[in-house]
């Protein structure tokens, strides 16, 4: 009954282009009358058989969404008692797949395959999806050719992301219409694109069988049962006010990796004028701290060396559960500086991100903690001091500027000016030593002038980011900009400006990387695997998030041993480099994207931090 449990919430079920959403007998014991649909323009459920589709008949779909009559409205409309008693033998079906789920596995060994597109949040969602599917009796296929069901976990942030999905769906459609069409898999489109384009996806001729939004993954086994039983396209795109999947233990995509992602909140309240996220993932809601700390402890016990906390606006986390309120001390509740504001009214109370990060970082001092993606408005000074004090909180901050023009930032509804952003950058660099900064930029936004573009390049030159994600503006339907602003910058101008900012970024990143060359004490690198270009070499990430590539050689067992060893060139007492090690690496050269280096010693986060502190204090 999990599907109906979700339908009973304030979110509503909308019935589009279907004359038989629920078999009449299925509701006989609930309503005692043939069900009808109270929607003004919706068709009425009858006992007649549904006519076969013709070329002029619109394909029928079953859609659960936040608009239209709720399930309760549906049931309330059917309270009239029948004129004659119902025959129980005709009204109690043996098996209704989406009602009777207790005591059986829906999957029955069927195989699924997942293709993931887009952000890190989608990868975390995929791990949740895999746990749900395995719990329902499905098994994960190693190859798409083995799968009974193919899921595409999608992104809707830009037009190019959606174009990739449409092209992939066309490939899968050819299989459905090909000589082996009897063996063609069901196709499900999940994630942000699913919520945004549900009707278009279902109407696409024989492309998609199932559509599911980010808040409805629990219902997927039920939706598959409905689709297989009715031979209709089915969708659940209900947005939830409280779904965080906190009780589901994710099934990791790469169990051999020493890094993991952990979702701490979902949704976004910022309503930036260019962004679809509030419409595809709903309002912000945060996981309770106890469930987060439990999962962090489980990851630590499993040997994970690095955890990235995820959220659409991760640093606006606010836990209002009993434990969150009880443990909260009111630290870090303010905005970054007086130059920042919000389009929505901020609420008081609950545990904020600074306090959560404090608790998380204490679970395992030898496990690195990162977080993404934050908003510049939510960097109170207390958060910065915490990052500076805790060796296992990485000195890396993503600060999406989006533009360097105050006028464009205002049209984007970002809630700050370029001057407020500069003030925050200065504050961060003064408090967090050696911090690495990254950002997002959109070029060619509505009304962007050449002067605005020059402001953006000026901001990038002054900040000099170590990493940046840069894109041309892509109009999204339903957003404030899509409805109210004109996309008036020509495509060729957008492309030229994009190339301009990419060039500025690379120069700045190269300057930053060169300034880090030969840093006293080196870099603490988590060994992630072999270099793609040279399998004989290792690649890992430093505290700042940038890649360092180094030779596979025998190294000292600790920094202390390296400092005291009398045999600097020999192999006595040396140890091999292993996947998942923390290694002290001295950088030797740099480009705008990575470093080359020489491994010196195996280390720990605690030892490396103590060594750095001694160097800063002038102690050898």
C-alpha positions in Angstrom: 0.0 0.0 0.0 3.0 2.3 -0.2 1.7 3.9 -3.4 -1.6 4.8 -1.8 0.2 6.0 1.4 1.9 8.5 -0.8 -1.3 9.5 -2.6 -3.0 10.1 0.7 -0.7 13.1 1.4 -1.6 16.6 0.3 -0.1 15.9 -3.1 -2.7 15.0 -5.6 -3.3 12.3 -8.3 -4.1 13.7 -11.7 -5.7 11.4 -14.3 -4.8 12.4 -17.8 -6.3 10.8 -21.0 -7.4 7.6 -19.4 -10.8 6.0 -19.1 -9.8 3.2 -16.7 -7.1 4.3 -14.2 -8.4 1.8 -11.7 -10.3 -1.4 -12.5 -13.8 -1.1 -11.1 -13.6 -4.2 -9.0 -10.4 -3.0 -7.2 -12.4 -0.3 -5.5 -15.6 -2.2 -4.9 -14.7 -2.9 -1.3 -13.6 0.7 -0.7 -16.4 2.7 -2.3 -19.4 0.3 -3.0 -20.0 2.0 -6.3 -18.5 2.4 -9.8 -15.8 5.0 -9.3 -16.1 8.3 -11.1 -13.6 11.1 -11.7 -14.6 14.5 -10.2 -12.3 16.5 -12.5 -14.3 18.9 -14.6 -13.0 17.8 -17.9 -11.8 14.3 -17.0 -13.4 11.2 -18.6 -15.7 9.0 -16.4 -14.8 5.5 -15.4 -17.3 3.0 -16.8 -17.7 -0.7 -17.0 -17.4 -0.8 -20.8 -14.3 -2.1 -22.2 -11.8 0.5 -23.5 -11.9 0.7 -27.3 -8.7 -0.2 -29.1 -6.5 2.7 -29.9 -6.6 3.9 -33.5 -4.4 6.4 -35.3 -6.7 9.2 -34.2 -7.0 8.0 -30.6 -4.7 9.7 -28.1 -2.4 7.2 -26.3 -3.8 6.7 -22.7 -1.6 7.4 -19.7 -1.9 7.2 -15.9 -0.3 10.2 -14.2 0.0 11.0 -10.5 0.8 14.6 -9.9 0.3 17.6 -7.6 -2.6 19.0 -9.7 -6.1 17.8 -10.0 -8.4 15.9 -7.6 -6.8 13.9 -4.8 -7.4 10.2 -4.1 -9.6 11.2 -1.2 -11.7 13.4 -3.5 -11.9 10.4 -5.8 -13.2 8.2 -3.0 -15.5 10.8 -1.6 -17.2 11.1 -5.0 -18.2 7.4 -4.9 -20.1 7.2 -1.6 -23.5 6.5 -3.2 -24.8 3.1 -2.2 -25.5 0.7 -5.1 -29.2 0.0 -5.8 -28.5 -3.8 -5.8 -26.0 -5.7 -3.6 -22.7 -6.5 -5.1 -21.6 -10.1 -5.7 -18.4 -10.6 -3.7 -17.2 -13.2 -6.1 -17.1 -10.6 -8.8 -15.8 -7.7 -6.8 -12.9 -9.2 -4.9 -10.1 -9.8 -7.4 -7.4 -12.3 -6.6 -4.5 -10.0 -7.5 -4.3 -6.3 -8.0 -0.6 -5.6 -8.5 -0.5 -2.1 -7.3 -2.7 -2.8 -4.2 -1.5 -6.2 -3.0 2.2 -6.0 -2.3 2.5 -7.5 1.1 4.3 -10.8 1.3 5.7 -10.9 -2.2 8.5 -9.4 -4.3 7.3 -7.3 -7.2 10.4 -7.8 -9.2 10.5 -11.5 -9.2 14.2 -11.5 -10.4 13.7 -9.1 -13.3 16.8 -7.1 -14.2 17.2 -3.3 -14.4 19.9 -1.1 -15.8 20.5 2.5 -14.9 22.1 5.3 -17.0 22.9 8.4 -15.0 23.1 11.9 -16.4 23.7 15.3 -14.7 24.7 16.3 -11.3 26.1 14.5 -8.2 22.6 14.5 -6.7 21.5 12.3 -9.6 24.2 9.8 -8.7 23.0 9.8 -5.1 19.4 9.4 -6.3 20.5 6.4 -8.4 21.9 4.7 -5.3 18.6 5.2 -3.6 16.8 3.9 -6.6 19.0 0.7 -6.7 18.2 0.1 -3.0 14.4 0.4 -3.7 14.5 -1.9 -6.7 16.6 -4.5 -5.0 14.3 -4.4 -2.0 11.4 -5.1 -4.3 13.0 -8.2 -5.8 14.7 -6.8 -8.9 18.4 -7.3 -9.6 20.9 -4.9 -11.2 22.1 -5.9 -14.7 25.7 -5.5 -15.5 24.9 -4.6 -19.1 22.0 -2.9 -20.7 21.5 -5.8 -23.1 20.6 -8.0 -20.2 18.0 -5.6 -18.7 14.2 -6.0 -18.6 14.0 -2.3 -17.6 16.2 0.6 -18.5 16.1 3.7 -16.4 17.5 7.1 -17.5 18.1 9.3 -14.5 18.0 12.8 -16.1 18.9 16.4 -15.7 16.8 19.4 -16.9 19.0 22.2 -16.0 20.0 23.0 -19.6 18.6 22.2 -23.1 21.7 20.2 -24.1 21.1 17.8 -21.2 17.6 17.1 -22.4 18.7 16.8 -26.0 21.0 13.9 -24.9 18.1 12.1 -23.3 15.9 12.5 -26.4 18.7 11.1 -28.6 19.1 8.1 -26.2 15.4 7.5 -26.2 15.4 7.3 -30.0 18.1 4.6 -29.8 16.0 2.6 -27.3 12.9 3.1 -29.5 14.7 1.4 -32.4 15.1 -1.7 -30.3 11.4 -1.6 -29.5 10.6 -1.6 -33.2 13.4 -3.9 -34.3 13.5 -7.6 -35.1 13.9 -8.4 -31.4 11.1 -6.1 -30.2 9.7 -8.9 -28.0 12.8 -8.7 -25.9 13.0 -4.9 -25.8 13.1 -3.6 -22.2 10.7 -1.2 -20.6 12.0 2.3 -20.5 11.7 4.6 -17.5 12.7 8.3 -17.4 13.5 9.5 -13.9 14.6 12.7 -12.3 14.2 16.4 -13.1 13.4 16.0 -16.8 10.8 13.4 -15.9 9.0 15.9 -13.7 9.3 18.8 -16.2 8.3 17.0 -19.4 6.1 14.2 -18.1 3.3 14.6 -20.7 5.7 15.0 -23.6 7.7 12.0 -22.6 4.6 9.8 -22.3 3.2 11.1 -25.6 6.5 10.2 -27.4 5.5 7.4 -29.6 6.5 4.1 -28.0 9.6 5.7 -26.4 8.7 5.7 -22.6 6.8 3.4 -20.4 7.3 5.0 -17.0 8.1 8.5 -15.9 9.0 9.3 -12.2 10.0 12.5 -10.5 12.8 12.8 -7.9 10.4 12.6 -4.9 8.5 9.5 -6.0 11.1 6.8 -6.4 9.5 4.6 -3.7 6.6 4.1 -6.0 8.6 2.8 -9.0 8.0 -1.0 -8.3 4.3 -0.2 -8.1 4.4 1.9 -11.3 6.1 -0.9 -13.1 3.3 -3.3 -12.1 0.7 -0.8 -13.3 2.4 -0.3 -16.6 2.9 -4.1 -17.2 -0.7 -4.8 -16.3 -2.5 -2.0 -18.1 0.0 -1.6 -21.1 -0.3 2.1 -20.5 2.3 4.7 -19.9 2.4 5.6 -16.2 3.9 8.5 -14.3 4.3 9.7 -10.7 5.6 13.2 -10.6 4.2 14.3 -7.2 6.5 16.7 -5.3 6.7 16.0 -1.6 7.0 18.4 1.3 8.9 15.9 3.5 10.5 13.1 1.4 14.2 12.8 2.1 14.7 9.0 1.7 16.4 9.2 5.1 15.3 5.6 6.0 16.8 4.1 2.8 20.4 2.9 2.9 21.8 3.7 -0.5 23.3 0.9 -2.6 26.6 2.3 -3.7 27.3 2.6 -7.5 31.0 2.1 -7.0 31.5 -0.1 -3.9 35.2 -0.3 -4.5 35.6 3.5 -4.2 36.9 5.1 -1.0 34.7 8.2 -1.6 30.9 8.4 -1.1 28.1 11.0 -1.4 25.4 11.6 1.2 22.3 13.6 0.7 21.4 15.8 3.7 18.6 17.9 2.1 16.5 18.1 -1.0 14.8 20.9 -3.0 15.5 24.6 -3.2 13.7 27.8 -2.1 15.9 30.4 -3.9 13.8 30.7 -7.0 16.6 32.1 -9.2 15.0 33.3 -12.3 16.9 31.0 -14.7 16.6 27.7 -12.6 14.1 24.8 -12.9 15.3 23.1 -9.7 12.5 24.5 -7.4 9.9 23.2 -9.9 11.5 19.8 -10.5 12.7 19.1 -6.9 10.3 21.1 -4.8 10.9 23.2 -1.7 13.8 22.7 0.7 13.5 19.9 3.4 16.3 18.6 5.5 17.1 15.2 6.9 17.1 14.7 10.6 20.6 14.9 12.1 20.4 11.4 13.7 19.9 9.7 10.3 22.8 11.6 8.8 25.2 10.8 11.6 24.1 7.1 11.5 24.9 7.0 7.7 28.2 8.7 8.2 29.2 6.2 10.9 28.2 3.3 8.6 30.4 4.8 5.8 33.3 5.2 8.2 32.9 1.6 9.4 33.0 0.5 5.7 36.4 2.1 5.2 35.2 5.2 3.3 37.9 7.9 3.4 35.9 10.9 2.0 32.2 11.9 2.2 30.6 14.7 0.2 27.4 16.1 1.7 24.9 16.9 -1.0 22.0 19.3 -1.4 20.6 21.6 -4.0 21.4 24.4 -1.5 23.4 22.3 0.9 24.5 25.1 3.3 20.9 26.2 3.9 20.3 23.0 5.8 17.9 23.4 8.7 16.9 20.4 10.8 13.6 21.0 12.7 13.2 17.4 14.0 13.2 16.8 17.7 16.9 16.1 17.9 17.8 18.9 15.6 15.9 21.5 17.8 17.2 20.0 21.0 20.9 19.9 19.9 20.8 23.3 18.1 22.8 26.1 19.7 21.9 28.8 17.2 25.3 28.9 15.6 25.6 29.9 12.0 22.0 31.1 11.5 23.0 34.4 9.8 23.7 35.1 6.2 27.2 35.6 4.8 27.2 39.4 5.1 24.7 42.3 5.1 25.0 42.4 1.3 23.1 39.2 0.9 19.3 38.6 1.0 16.7 36.0 0.1 13.6 36.2 -2.1 11.8 34.1 0.6 11.3 34.7 4.3 13.9 32.8 6.2 12.7 30.8 9.2 14.2 30.8 12.7 15.0 27.7 14.8 16.4 24.3 14.1 19.9 23.1 13.5 21.8 24.9 10.8 24.5 23.7 8.5 27.4 24.9 10.6 26.3 22.8 13.6 25.6 19.8 11.4 29.1 20.0 9.8 30.6 20.2 13.3 28.9 16.9 14.4 29.6 15.2 11.1 33.3 16.1 11.2 33.7 14.5 14.7 32.4 11.1 13.6 35.8 10.1 12.2 38.7 12.6 12.3 40.4 10.5 9.5 37.5 10.9 7.0 37.4 13.9 4.8 34.2 15.9 4.5 33.2 18.0 1.5 29.9 19.6 0.6 28.1 20.8 -2.5 26.4 22.7 -4.0 26.1 25.7 -1.7 24.7 29.2 -2.3 27.0 32.2 -1.6 24.4 33.7 0.8 24.8 30.9 3.4 28.5 31.2 4.5 28.3 32.7 8.0 31.6 33.5 9.7 31.2 30.6 12.1 31.1 28.1 9.3 34.4 29.5 7.9 36.1 29.3 11.3 34.9 25.7 11.7 36.4 24.8 8.3 39.7 26.4 9.3 39.8 24.5 12.6 38.9 21.0 11.5 41.7 19.2 9.5 39.1 16.8 8.0 36.8 19.5 6.6 38.3 20.2 3.2 39.5 23.7 2.4 37.4 23.8 -0.8 34.4 26.0 -1.4 32.1 26.1 -4.4 30.6 29.6 -4.7 28.4 29.9 -7.8 28.6 33.5 -8.9 26.7 33.0 -12.1 27.6 36.6 -13.3 29.9 39.4 -12.3 27.4 42.1 -13.2 25.2 43.5 -10.4 22.5 44.3 -13.0 22.5 40.7 -14.3 22.6 39.3 -10.8 19.5 41.3 -10.0 17.6 39.9 -13.0 18.8 36.5 -12.0 17.3 37.1 -8.6 20.5 35.9 -6.9 20.2 38.1 -3.8 23.6 39.8 -3.8 25.7 42.4 -5.7 29.2 41.9 -7.1 30.5 44.0 -4.1 28.9 41.7 -1.6 30.4 38.7 -3.4 33.9 40.2 -3.4 33.5 40.9 0.4 32.6 37.2 1.0 35.6 36.1 -1.1 38.0 38.3 0.9 36.4 37.0 4.2 36.8 33.4 3.2 40.5 33.7 2.1 41.3 35.6 5.3 39.9 32.9 7.5 40.5 29.6 5.7 44.2 29.2 4.8 44.9 27.8 1.3 41.3 27.6 0.4 40.5 26.5 -3.2 37.5 28.3 -4.8 35.3 27.1 -7.6 32.2 28.7 -9.3 29.4 28.5 -11.9 28.9 31.1 -14.6 26.1 31.6 -17.1 26.9 33.8 -20.1 24.4 35.5 -22.4 21.6 35.7 -19.8 18.6 37.8 -20.7 19.5 41.5 -21.3 23.3 40.9 -20.8 25.2 43.7 -22.4 28.8 43.8 -23.4 29.5 45.9 -20.2 27.9 43.2 -18.1 30.1 40.6 -19.9 33.2 42.6 -19.1 32.1 42.8 -15.4 32.0 39.0 -15.3 35.5 38.7 -16.8 36.7 41.3 -14.3 35.3 39.3 -11.4 36.9 36.1 -12.7 40.3 37.8 -13.1 40.1 39.2 -9.5 39.0 36.0 -7.8 41.0 33.4 -9.9 39.1 30.2 -9.3 40.7 26.8 -9.2 37.7 25.3 -11.0 34.6 26.6 -12.8 31.6 25.3 -14.7 30.7 27.7 -17.5 27.6 27.5 -19.8 25.6 29.6 -22.3 22.2 30.6 -21.0 19.5 28.1 -21.9 15.9 29.2 -21.5 13.8 26.9 -19.3 10.0 26.9 -19.6 8.2 27.7 -16.3 11.0 29.7 -14.8 10.7 33.4 -14.0 13.1 34.2 -16.8 11.3 31.9 -19.2 8.0 33.6 -18.5 8.9 37.2 -17.9 12.3 38.0 -19.5 13.4 38.0 -23.2 16.1 35.6 -24.3 17.6 38.4 -26.4 21.3 37.6 -26.7 22.1 36.0 -30.0 23.5 32.5 -30.0 26.8 33.6 -31.7 27.3 36.3 -29.1 26.6 33.8 -26.3 29.2 31.4 -27.8 31.8 34.1 -28.2 31.3 35.3 -24.6 31.5 31.7 -23.3 34.8 31.3 -25.1 36.0 34.6 -23.5 35.2 33.5 -19.9 36.7 30.0 -20.5 39.9 31.7 -21.5 39.9 34.0 -18.5 39.2 31.1 -16.2 42.1 29.0 -17.5 44.6 31.8 -17.0 43.4 32.4 -13.5 43.4 28.7 -12.6 47.0 28.3 -14.0 48.1 31.3 -11.9 46.6 29.8 -8.7 48.1 26.3 -9.4 51.5 27.7 -10.1 51.3 29.7 -6.8 50.8 26.4 -5.0 53.8 24.7 -6.6 56.4 23.5 -4.0 54.1 24.4 -1.1 56.1 23.7 2.1 54.9 20.3 3.4 53.3 19.4 0.1 49.7 18.3 -0.4 47.7 15.6 1.3 46.4 13.4 -1.5 43.7 10.7 -1.3 44.8 8.0 -3.8 41.8 7.4 -6.1 43.2 5.1 -8.8 45.4 4.9 -11.8 45.9 7.7 -14.2 43.8 7.3 -17.4 46.7 8.4 -19.6 49.3 6.3 -17.9 48.2 3.3 -16.0 51.7 3.0 -14.3 51.0 6.2 -12.4 48.6 7.1 -9.6 46.0 9.9 -9.5 44.4 11.4 -6.4 42.8 14.6 -5.1 44.3 17.1 -2.7 42.4 18.8 0.1 41.5 21.6 -2.4 39.8 19.1 -4.8 42.3 19.4 -7.6 44.0 16.4 -9.2 47.6 15.4 -8.7 49.3 12.7 -10.7 52.4 11.0 -9.4 54.6 7.9 -10.0 54.0 4.5 -8.4 57.0 4.1 -6.1 58.0 2.9 -2.6 57.5 5.7 0.0 58.1 6.4 3.6 55.5 4.9 6.1 54.9 8.4 7.6 55.9 12.0 7.4 57.8 11.6 10.7 59.8 8.7 9.2 60.6 10.7 6.1 61.9 13.6 8.2 64.2 11.4 10.4 65.3 8.7 7.8 69.0 8.6 7.2 68.4 6.5 4.0 66.6 9.0 1.8 67.4 7.2 -1.5 67.2 3.6 -0.4 64.2 1.3 0.0 64.7 0.3 3.7 61.5 0.7 5.6 59.6 2.0 2.7 56.0 0.9 1.8 54.0 0.7 -1.4 51.3 3.2 -2.4 47.8 1.7 -2.1 44.4 2.7 -3.3 42.7 4.7 -0.5 45.9 5.8 1.1 46.5 9.4 2.2 49.9 10.3 0.7 52.1 13.4 1.2 53.0 14.6 -2.3 55.3 17.4 -3.3 54.0 19.2 -6.5 56.5 19.7 -9.3 54.6 21.2 -12.2 51.1 22.4 -13.0 48.6 23.2 -15.8 45.3 25.0 -15.4 43.6 21.7 -14.5 46.0 19.4 -12.6 49.4 18.9 -11.0 52.3 16.5 -11.4 54.0 15.5 -8.2 56.3 13.2 -6.3 55.0 11.0 -3.5 57.0 11.3 -0.3 55.2 9.4 2.5 52.1 7.7 3.6 50.3 9.9 6.2 47.0 10.5 8.0 44.9 13.7 8.1 45.9 14.3 11.7 49.7 13.9 11.1 49.6 16.0 7.9 47.7 18.8 9.8 50.2 18.8 12.7 53.1 18.9 10.2 51.5 21.9 8.4 51.0 23.7 11.8 54.6 23.2 12.7 55.8 24.6 9.4 53.6 27.7 9.8 55.0 28.2 13.3 58.6 27.8 12.0 59.2 24.5 13.7 61.1 21.9 11.7 
